[in-house]
Amino acid sequence: MRRRRKVIAEKYIARSSAIAARLIGGEMMIMSAVDSTFFTLNEVATLIWQAADGRTPLSAIVTDKICPEFEVDPDQASRDAERFVNDLCQHGILTMSEQPFTSPPPPEAR
Amino acid sequence: MSLLAEMNQKALGLGIPLSVHLDVTYRCNERCVHCYLDHDDHGEMTTAEIRDILNQLSDAGVFFLTLSGGEVLMRRDFFEIVEHARCLLFNVKMKTNGAMVREPEAKRIRELGVEQVQISLYSHRAEIHDAITKLPGSFKRTVQAIRFLKSQGLKVVIANVLMASNLFDNTGVMALAKELGVPYTLDPTVSPKMDGDTSILALRIPGSELKQVFRNQELVGNVEEFCAPPPAPGEDVMDGFPCSAGHTACYITPYGDVFPCVQFPLPSGNLRRQKFADIWQNSPQLNEVRSIRARDLPTCSTCAHVGTCTRCPGLAYMEGNMRGPSTADCEKSFQRTGIPSANMLLKNRTRPTVPLIQIQSIA
């Protein structure tokens, strides 16, 4: 009997354009232009947000950027990243899809 | 401490100009009686110059960008400027009189992700508003603009400058703001003209009328708290600085001049000749403004109101000394609490007094 493998769909994340953002002393400051909610992201979250170009899968962001930079356990990092991404998606700061975004990459804060 | 206050604190420590007010033009379709600007175009910056400045501001860490004028929509490239600013992810607020905002403009403003639009409204009565703006029909157009902007889901704020000529209309404007579903702000300060001409100060409301304004719960919230006598200032107050001007904020004119604030016309550099970062970091004028602490103010440091006064260093500068008192704010502190400021007491002491009985020798 063949075992059925559970297929986990890739997630692609893109920065919303309806926000204002600036990197201040290593922390990303973000304000939603829709409801003026204000966020600050720590270094890890900032790295995820900056990498959210709509084309790189979230799993690749975690393994290629987060794990080497912060020396964290990949499983734990994936769970944390998913939670963070879901949170920001709920606030409209990020958008998520199971397919790569076809529109040009959103602007990145300087 | 709120997140925003934390970021302000961080920006202050890092020397980052978090907020910039950029006037893109001084040209205007209205001729408001209290306006401090010269509306002739003396060579305002081109689109390319403004785009370059926005790039520099973004690199410097500016987050809040207020675009104002004059009337911003007098510039045909205004939306191009906003588009570039939004591509650089600034939080953009704009100020307008609304006379040129119709449905397409409101839609464009929303599409560009402008966070807030501030609109000046002087009265709920068309004849009073139009007499102040000197543009017939402006009241109708401005109110229509607010409706267009609101219908796009934009955040709109009404700014009501209070003067002798519209003194009794603030409650009417508040009611109109409520009907339109927008917040209302009131400003009882008329500033001298940029060139130092103080003739328009005659339009200010009398100090005694301020007292009524400060006791309006709808405007100030808890009146008892707002009008309470000032607490004794602690060391932190004496080591503090008056406002964000020059510390985390500055102002840029349509000609590229950099000032600490729109109300503080101390020339600190020009962006046609220097880079923004150079002016922000090295301008002797900005560094002088930054060096001033409450304890360095000769009169105000001795004042009971030093910790609670809204003293504007720009208005003080226009009165002749950036370390001096701003008499408009002395008046506000006095009308709010009933306690005269140190400056008022000093003036009363030095004013030549007429003797109660004058005796002349008969000889």
Chai-1 contact restraints between the chains, C-beta under 6 A:
chainA,res_idxA,chainB,res_idxB,connection_type,confidence,min_distance_angstrom,max_distance_angstrom,comment,restraint_id
A,A18,B,G113,contact,1.0,0.0,6.0,A-B,restraint_1
A,A20,B,L89,contact,1.0,0.0,6.0,A-B,restraint_2
A,A20,B,F90,contact,1.0,0.0,6.0,A-B,restraint_3
A,A20,B,N91,contact,1.0,0.0,6.0,A-B,restraint_4
A,A21,B,L89,contact,1.0,0.0,6.0,A-B,restraint_5
A,R22,B,G61,contact,1.0,0.0,6.0,A-B,restraint_6
A,R22,B,F63,contact,1.0,0.0,6.0,A-B,restraint_7
A,I24,B,K10,contact,1.0,0.0,6.0,A-B,restraint_8
A,I24,B,G61,contact,1.0,0.0,6.0,A-B,restraint_9
A,G25,B,K10,contact,1.0,0.0,6.0,A-B,restraint_10
A,G25,B,L14,contact,1.0,0.0,6.0,A-B,restraint_11
A,M29,B,M7,contact,1.0,0.0,6.0,A-B,restraint_12
A,M29,B,F63,contact,1.0,0.0,6.0,A-B,restraint_13
A,M31,B,N91,contact,1.0,0.0,6.0,A-B,restraint_14
A,A33,B,G113,contact,1.0,0.0,6.0,A-B,restraint_15
A,A33,B,E115,contact,1.0,0.0,6.0,A-B,restraint_16
A,F38,B,L3,contact,1.0,0.0,6.0,A-B,restraint_17
A,F38,B,L4,contact,1.0,0.0,6.0,A-B,restraint_18
A,T40,B,L3,contact,1.0,0.0,6.0,A-B,restraint_19
A,P107,B,C87,contact,1.0,0.0,6.0,A-B,restraint_20
A,P107,B,L89,contact,1.0,0.0,6.0,A-B,restraint_21
A,A109,B,L89,contact,1.0,0.0,6.0,A-B,restraint_22
A,R110,B,S58,contact,1.0,0.0,6.0,A-B,restraint_23
A,R110,B,D59,contact,1.0,0.0,6.0,A-B,restraint_24
